[in-house]
Structures are given as C-alpha cells and as structure tokens.
Amino acid sequence: MPAIGSPEHLLVLQCSDRGLPEPTLEYRFCERRWRFDAAFVDQMLAVEVEGGAWTRGRHTRGKGFEADIMKYNAATILGWRLLRFTPAMVYSGIAIAHIERALTKRN
C-alpha cells in the first residue's frame, strides 16, 4: 500500500474534498495481476502516478517503460480509461482537476 502522505493518498483526500467517489488504491485489473495506482472501478477509470520522471526512474528507462506500455495497452483493450500524472501534478492540483473532468464528463 502507498504510504500516508504519498501522491496516491493525497488523491483520496482530494476526491473527498470535492465530493468525488474514493478510488481503490493498488487495484488489480487483469489476469496478469497488474495494478493501477488508483482506480475508480465503477467508471473504469485508472490513474497512474509516474514517479522518477526527472531522475531516470523505473518508468523512464527502457525495460520499465516497455513494461508500462504493455500494462497500459492491456488496460485499454479491456476497456479502461487511463490518466497518467507525475507526483508534482498531484500535489499541484492538476491531477484532481483532470480526474474530476473524466468522472463528470463521461459520454
């Protein structure tokens, strides 16, 4: 589970503040047992917080980047909508604004 104070837990608090449904953290979505950082399961909206963008972290190096592509493509094929953010985008409020739009503007 993500630590208290992590971007994922901040998203939960931001959702509560805005009256949005609470996401499920570390949600397993397929037979490969891949996990989303957060998921609004009823709306099939997944949220990934991509750490290490500026430090050559796992998500930006070849093998990790390729594994993420496989995971995201599998999610899309299964009908999930996916939003990706950096931790800075969560802390600044950009992420919750996009999540709110995705949850309320679904056509």
Z-matrix of the N, CA and C atoms (Angstrom, degrees):
N
C 1 1.455
C 2 1.522 1 109.81
N 3 1.316 2 117.54 1 142.71
C 4 1.458 3 120.01 2 176.75
C 5 1.532 4 110.97 3 -63.17
N 6 1.301 5 116.13 4 148.40
C 7 1.458 6 121.73 5 -179.34
C 8 1.524 7 111.04 6 -70.69
N 9 1.323 8 115.03 7 151.07
C 10 1.460 9 119.85 8 173.39
C 11 1.523 10 106.59 9 -62.27
N 12 1.312 11 116.13 10 135.10
C 13 1.457 12 121.09 11 -175.45
C 14 1.517 13 112.76 12 95.04
N 15 1.335 14 116.50 13 -7.62
C 16 1.455 15 120.46 14 178.21
C 17 1.533 16 109.73 15 -73.39
N 18 1.321 17 117.12 16 162.67
C 19 1.468 18 119.30 17 177.12
C 20 1.526 19 112.49 18 -57.01
N 21 1.335 20 116.87 19 -36.44
C 22 1.470 21 119.74 20 -179.03
C 23 1.528 22 110.96 21 -65.26
N 24 1.312 23 117.20 22 -42.45
C 25 1.464 24 119.07 23 177.71
C 26 1.528 25 111.44 24 -68.90
N 27 1.317 26 117.61 25 -34.16
C 28 1.455 27 120.12 26 174.99
C 29 1.528 28 110.28 27 -61.81
N 30 1.324 29 117.75 28 -38.76
C 31 1.468 30 120.37 29 177.05
C 32 1.523 31 111.32 30 -58.56
N 33 1.326 32 116.88 31 -40.55
C 34 1.465 33 120.46 32 178.25
C 35 1.532 34 109.68 33 -60.48
N 36 1.315 35 117.03 34 -46.14
C 37 1.465 36 120.96 35 179.17
C 38 1.524 37 111.55 36 -63.89
N 39 1.327 38 116.31 37 -41.08
C 40 1.462 39 119.99 38 179.53
C 41 1.529 40 110.74 39 -64.72
N 42 1.313 41 117.39 40 -38.24
C 43 1.463 42 120.81 41 177.19
C 44 1.524 43 110.13 42 -62.56
N 45 1.312 44 116.43 43 -45.68
C 46 1.462 45 121.23 44 178.80
C 47 1.519 46 110.79 45 -59.50
N 48 1.327 47 117.13 46 -44.99
C 49 1.465 48 121.69 47 179.95
C 50 1.521 49 112.30 48 -60.19
N 51 1.321 50 116.90 49 -31.15
C 52 1.470 51 120.88 50 -177.48
C 53 1.531 52 113.07 51 -97.91
N 54 1.326 53 116.62 52 2.46
C 55 1.465 54 119.62 53 -179.97
C 56 1.515 55 113.65 54 73.88
N 57 1.316 56 116.49 55 22.66
C 58 1.464 57 121.43 56 178.96
C 59 1.528 58 109.30 57 -90.37
N 60 1.325 59 117.49 58 159.66
C 61 1.467 60 118.80 59 176.10
C 62 1.527 61 110.44 60 -62.63
N 63 1.324 62 115.48 61 151.44
C 64 1.465 63 120.33 62 178.57
C 65 1.513 64 109.59 63 -80.58
N 66 1.328 65 117.70 64 129.81
C 67 1.466 66 119.25 65 178.36
C 68 1.525 67 110.89 66 -75.33
N 69 1.313 68 115.24 67 155.37
C 70 1.452 69 122.02 68 171.21
C 71 1.516 70 107.47 69 -86.65
N 72 1.332 71 116.89 70 124.13
C 73 1.455 72 120.52 71 179.50
C 74 1.519 73 110.20 72 -85.33
N 75 1.333 74 115.85 73 145.84
C 76 1.474 75 122.49 74 178.22
C 77 1.534 76 111.57 75 55.39
N 78 1.323 77 116.83 76 45.76
C 79 1.464 78 122.58 77 -177.56
C 80 1.528 79 111.21 78 -77.92
N 81 1.329 80 116.27 79 124.88
C 82 1.481 81 121.21 80 176.82
C 83 1.520 82 108.37 81 -85.06
N 84 1.336 83 116.14 82 128.24
C 85 1.456 84 118.84 83 -170.08
C 86 1.523 85 116.21 84 -117.49
N 87 1.315 86 120.72 85 -4.70
C 88 1.463 87 119.14 86 -179.89
C 89 1.517 88 111.00 87 -155.22
N 90 1.330 89 114.63 88 178.24
C 91 1.475 90 120.32 89 -177.57
C 92 1.526 91 112.60 90 -62.83
N 93 1.325 92 117.87 91 -23.16
C 94 1.468 93 120.97 92 176.30
C 95 1.525 94 111.00 93 -74.28
N 96 1.315 95 115.33 94 -9.89
C 97 1.463 96 123.20 95 -179.89
C 98 1.533 97 112.47 96 64.83
N 99 1.341 98 115.18 97 27.90
C 100 1.452 99 119.69 98 171.72
C 101 1.522 100 108.19 99 -63.61
N 102 1.305 101 116.04 100 154.90
C 103 1.458 102 121.10 101 -179.68
C 104 1.517 103 110.61 102 -123.22
N 105 1.327 104 114.37 103 145.18
C 106 1.456 105 120.95 104 167.47
C 107 1.525 106 107.21 105 -93.70
N 108 1.306 107 117.84 106 146.51
C 109 1.461 108 119.96 107 175.34
C 110 1.524 109 110.16 108 -59.51
N 111 1.314 110 116.52 109 -40.41
C 112 1.463 111 122.38 110 177.21
C 113 1.520 112 107.50 111 -149.57
N 114 1.322 113 115.73 112 148.30
C 115 1.468 114 119.56 113 179.61
C 116 1.520 115 110.25 114 -146.05
N 117 1.307 116 114.28 115 137.35
C 118 1.455 117 122.58 116 169.92
C 119 1.523 118 104.12 117 -99.83
N 120 1.316 119 115.58 118 88.58
C 121 1.459 120 122.55 119 -165.62
C 122 1.520 121 111.52 120 -60.50
N 123 1.332 122 118.55 121 -46.94
C 124 1.466 123 120.72 122 -177.99
C 125 1.518 124 112.63 123 -60.10
N 126 1.322 125 117.09 124 -30.86
C 127 1.464 126 121.80 125 -179.92
C 128 1.529 127 112.28 126 -95.53
N 129 1.331 128 116.69 127 -2.61
C 130 1.459 129 122.23 128 -176.36
C 131 1.529 130 111.30 129 50.50
N 132 1.344 131 114.16 130 47.57
C 133 1.458 132 121.80 131 176.67
C 134 1.521 133 107.67 132 -114.54
N 135 1.326 134 115.93 133 120.20
C 136 1.461 135 122.15 134 -179.78
C 137 1.525 136 109.73 135 -106.56
N 138 1.338 137 114.73 136 147.86
C 139 1.457 138 121.41 137 178.35
C 140 1.523 139 108.24 138 -127.56
N 141 1.310 140 116.06 139 129.39
C 142 1.453 141 122.40 140 175.27
C 143 1.520 142 108.67 141 -119.55
N 144 1.324 143 116.22 142 130.49
C 145 1.461 144 122.24 143 175.33
C 146 1.522 145 106.23 144 -105.09
N 147 1.315 146 115.83 145 111.09
C 148 1.458 147 122.77 146 -172.78
C 149 1.523 148 110.84 147 -91.79
N 150 1.304 149 116.54 148 99.47
C 151 1.461 150 120.83 149 178.26
C 152 1.522 151 111.51 150 -79.09
N 153 1.303 152 115.69 151 162.10
C 154 1.462 153 121.36 152 173.63
C 155 1.510 154 115.75 153 76.70
N 156 1.323 155 117.99 154 16.36
C 157 1.467 156 120.24 155 -177.04
C 158 1.525 157 112.00 156 -61.38
N 159 1.326 158 118.04 157 -30.85
C 160 1.460 159 121.80 158 -175.42
C 161 1.527 160 112.06 159 -104.53
N 162 1.335 161 116.84 160 0.09
C 163 1.469 162 119.38 161 -175.15
C 164 1.518 163 112.40 162 -124.25
N 165 1.305 164 117.22 163 20.57
C 166 1.471 165 121.83 164 -175.94
C 167 1.520 166 111.21 165 55.30
N 168 1.315 167 114.76 166 45.91
C 169 1.462 168 120.50 167 178.20
C 170 1.517 169 112.02 168 -72.86
N 171 1.302 170 116.64 169 -179.49
C 172 1.457 171 124.05 170 -175.85
C 173 1.524 172 113.18 171 -52.89
N 174 1.327 173 117.07 172 -38.39
C 175 1.466 174 120.47 173 -175.27
C 176 1.526 175 113.08 174 -74.41
N 177 1.320 176 117.74 175 -13.55
C 178 1.468 177 119.45 176 -177.26
C 179 1.524 178 113.71 177 -111.73
N 180 1.317 179 117.56 178 -3.74
C 181 1.468 180 120.58 179 175.66
C 182 1.523 181 108.68 180 -92.79
N 183 1.310 182 116.79 181 155.12
C 184 1.453 183 123.57 182 -172.35
C 185 1.518 184 115.88 183 -44.43
N 186 1.325 185 117.86 184 -60.78
C 187 1.458 186 121.06 185 -174.48
C 188 1.530 187 111.91 186 -62.91
N 189 1.328 188 117.26 187 -44.99
C 190 1.462 189 120.86 188 179.61
C 191 1.510 190 111.90 189 -66.88
N 192 1.326 191 116.62 190 -40.72
C 193 1.457 192 121.57 191 178.34
C 194 1.525 193 110.43 192 -61.13
N 195 1.330 194 116.09 193 -45.26
C 196 1.462 195 120.61 194 179.49
C 197 1.529 196 111.37 195 -64.08
N 198 1.328 197 117.50 196 -41.03
C 199 1.468 198 120.71 197 177.81
C 200 1.529 199 110.87 198 -62.84
N 201 1.332 200 116.64 199 -39.00
C 202 1.463 201 119.94 200 177.22
C 203 1.522 202 111.18 201 -63.30
N 204 1.329 203 116.71 202 -40.60
C 205 1.465 204 120.05 203 178.31
C 206 1.527 205 110.35 204 -59.71
N 207 1.318 206 117.04 205 -44.81
C 208 1.471 207 120.57 206 178.83
C 209 1.532 208 110.49 207 -59.88
N 210 1.317 209 116.66 208 -44.89
C 211 1.467 210 121.86 209 179.82
C 212 1.530 211 110.23 210 -62.44
N 213 1.319 212 117.66 211 -48.21
C 214 1.459 213 121.17 212 -177.07
C 215 1.521 214 111.80 213 -66.69
N 216 1.316 215 117.39 214 -37.80
C 217 1.462 216 119.94 215 177.02
C 218 1.522 217 111.02 216 -65.90
N 219 1.335 218 117.39 217 -41.68
C 220 1.469 219 120.60 218 177.26
C 221 1.525 220 110.09 219 -60.43
N 222 1.321 221 117.17 220 -42.57
C 223 1.462 222 120.69 221 179.41
C 224 1.527 223 111.03 222 -62.32
N 225 1.318 224 116.74 223 -43.07
C 226 1.467 225 121.07 224 179.92
C 227 1.522 226 110.85 225 -63.51
N 228 1.314 227 117.08 226 -43.67
C 229 1.470 228 121.26 227 178.71
C 230 1.523 229 110.51 228 -60.18
N 231 1.332 230 116.76 229 -34.69
C 232 1.471 231 121.57 230 179.24
C 233 1.526 232 112.90 231 -80.27
N 234 1.334 233 117.16 232 -1.75
C 235 1.459 234 120.54 233 175.36
C 236 1.522 235 115.85 234 98.68
N 237 1.326 236 117.50 235 6.32
C 238 1.460 237 120.68 236 178.99
C 239 1.519 238 110.80 237 -77.81
N 240 1.325 239 116.21 238 144.97
C 241 1.461 240 122.73 239 166.97
C 242 1.523 241 105.56 240 -96.14
N 243 1.304 242 117.65 241 139.82
C 244 1.458 243 121.69 242 -174.48
C 245 1.519 244 110.76 243 -126.48
N 246 1.334 245 115.28 244 129.67
C 247 1.454 246 122.01 245 172.73
C 248 1.522 247 107.76 246 -115.47
N 249 1.332 248 116.16 247 134.08
C 250 1.468 249 121.61 248 -178.81
C 251 1.514 250 109.27 249 -119.28
N 252 1.344 251 115.05 250 137.25
C 253 1.459 252 121.07 251 -178.77
C 254 1.520 253 110.03 252 -140.83
N 255 1.320 254 116.01 253 160.04
C 256 1.456 255 121.86 254 168.02
C 257 1.529 256 107.13 255 -91.71
N 258 1.339 257 117.73 256 161.59
C 259 1.463 258 118.90 257 175.31
C 260 1.535 259 112.03 258 -56.00
N 261 1.333 260 117.87 259 -38.63
C 262 1.466 261 120.66 260 179.37
C 263 1.522 262 111.55 261 -59.53
N 264 1.322 263 117.09 262 -35.82
C 265 1.463 264 121.04 263 178.77
C 266 1.524 265 111.30 264 -68.03
N 267 1.331 266 117.04 265 -32.53
C 268 1.472 267 120.69 266 175.83
C 269 1.519 268 109.30 267 -69.30
N 270 1.333 269 117.04 268 -50.35
C 271 1.459 270 121.23 269 -176.76
C 272 1.529 271 112.54 270 -63.14
N 273 1.325 272 117.57 271 -31.73
C 274 1.469 273 121.21 272 -178.06
C 275 1.526 274 113.31 273 -80.92
N 276 1.334 275 117.81 274 -16.37
C 277 1.460 276 120.84 275 -177.69
C 278 1.515 277 114.00 276 98.28
N 279 1.321 278 117.33 277 -6.18
C 280 1.467 279 120.62 278 178.88
C 281 1.532 280 110.11 279 -62.35
N 282 1.309 281 116.93 280 -44.15
C 283 1.465 282 120.54 281 -176.09
C 284 1.524 283 111.48 282 -62.33
N 285 1.324 284 117.83 283 -48.94
C 286 1.469 285 119.64 284 -177.05
C 287 1.524 286 110.95 285 -64.35
N 288 1.325 287 117.82 286 -33.23
C 289 1.466 288 120.03 287 176.72
C 290 1.528 289 110.63 288 -63.19
N 291 1.327 290 117.35 289 -42.53
C 292 1.470 291 120.85 290 178.03
C 293 1.533 292 110.65 291 -67.93
N 294 1.305 293 117.07 292 -41.97
C 295 1.471 294 120.70 293 179.23
C 296 1.524 295 110.05 294 -61.30
N 297 1.318 296 116.60 295 -44.81
C 298 1.468 297 120.05 296 179.50
C 299 1.528 298 110.63 297 -59.79
N 300 1.313 299 117.17 298 -43.88
C 301 1.468 300 120.40 299 177.39
C 302 1.519 301 111.46 300 -61.16
N 303 1.326 302 116.40 301 -43.47
C 304 1.470 303 120.27 302 -178.87
C 305 1.530 304 111.19 303 -65.08
N 306 1.319 305 117.15 304 -35.74
C 307 1.469 306 120.21 305 -178.66
C 308 1.532 307 112.25 306 -77.30
N 309 1.326 308 116.85 307 -29.26
C 310 1.462 309 119.16 308 -174.99
C 311 1.520 310 114.21 309 -101.93
N 312 1.306 311 118.06 310 -15.26
C 313 1.477 312 121.50 311 -176.64
C 314 1.517 313 112.99 312 -107.73
N 315 1.302 314 118.16 313 17.44
C 316 1.467 315 120.84 314 -177.43
C 317 1.508 316 110.35 315 -65.19
N 318 1.320 317 116.87 316 128.09
C 319 1.473 318 121.51 317 178.43
C 320 1.493 319 110.57 318 -108.04
